[in-house]
Amino acid sequence: MGRTADAIAEGVAIATSAARLAVKNHILVGTIAEDGVFDMEKYQADAREALKAMAEESEQAEKNLAALRKRARGRHSDPSGTHDYRDRDVRNLRRRARQSHGVAAKLRAMMEDPEELRVIVEEAREAAWSDVRHNLDRRLRVEGMRPDQDPDYERMREARMQALRLVDLQALSSEQRAREKRRKKRENAAEKESSKKGAKAG
C-alpha cells in the first residue's frame, strides 16, 4: 500500500471513528435521556449524516488544495509563511488533494452501504453500553463499598462522624422531641375529652 493509500485509509478510519462517536451520543440521548427505544434505521440515518458531513469537509479540503496548488505553480521566491506555497510544493499539494478526494469518495460509498452503516451503529451501541456499564459499576462500587475496600475510609471517617453528630443526631433528637410533644398533646386532649364526658355523666 502506497503513501496516498495509507493516508486515505487513515483519514477514513478517523472519519468512521468520529461518526461512531456521534451516533453513540445520539443513542445515549435518545434511549436514556429521552427514554426512547433503540431504532436501527434511525441511527443508520444518523451515521449516514455524520459520514456525509465529513465527506463534504474532505471535498472542500480538496478544492482548497487545488486553489493553493494553482497559486503556487510558477512561484520560486522564498515563502513568507507556512501556508505561502511555492512551485516546489505543487507535488505535495497534489498528493494531499488526491488523499482528500479518496477519503471523500470512500465515505460517500460507505453512506450508500447499509452493511457499513449497520456496523457503525452496532459499534456505537456497544460503546454506549460500555459507557453506561462503566458509570453504573463506578457508582455501585462507591456506594456499596465496604470500609476495608475504601482507600479513603480512615481519612473520611472523622468527617462522617462529625456530620453524624452535628446533623443526623440533632435531626433525630429534634424528631424525637417533636414526637413526644405530639404524644403529650394527644394525651392531654384525651384527658380533657374524658373529663367532659365524666362531667356530663355526673
C-alpha positions, 0 to 999 in steps of 0.5 A: 500500500502506497503513501496516498493509500495509507493516508486515505485509509487513515483519514477514513478510519478517523472519519468512521471513528468520529461518526461512531462517536456521534451516533453513540451520543445520539443513542445515549440521548435518545434511549436514556435521556429521552427514554426512547427505544433503540431504532436501527434505521434511525441511527443508520440515518444518523451515521449516514449524516455524520459520514456525509458531513465529513465527506463534504469537509474532505471535498472542500479540503480538496478544492482548497488544495487545488486553489493553493496548488494553482497559486503556487505553480510558477512561484520560486521566491522564498515563502513568507509563511507556512501556508505561502506555497511555492512551485516546489510544493505543487507535488505535495499539494497534489498528493494531499488533494488526491488523499482528500478526494479518496477519503471523500469518495470512500465515505460517500460509498460507505453512506450508500452501504447499509452493511457499513452503516449497520456496523457503525451503529452496532459499534456505537451501541456497544460503546454506549453500553460500555459507557453506561456499564462503566458509570453504573459499576463506578457508582455501585462500587462507591456506594456499596463499598465496604470500609476495608475496600475504601482507600479513603475510609480512615481519612473520611471517617472523622468527617462522617462522624462529625456530620453524624453528630452535628446533623443526623443526631440533632435531626433525630433528637429534634424528631424525637422531641417533636414526637413526644410533644405530639404524644403529650398533646394527644394525651392531654386532649384525651384527658380533657375529652374524658373529663367532659364526658365524666362531667356530663355523666355526673 
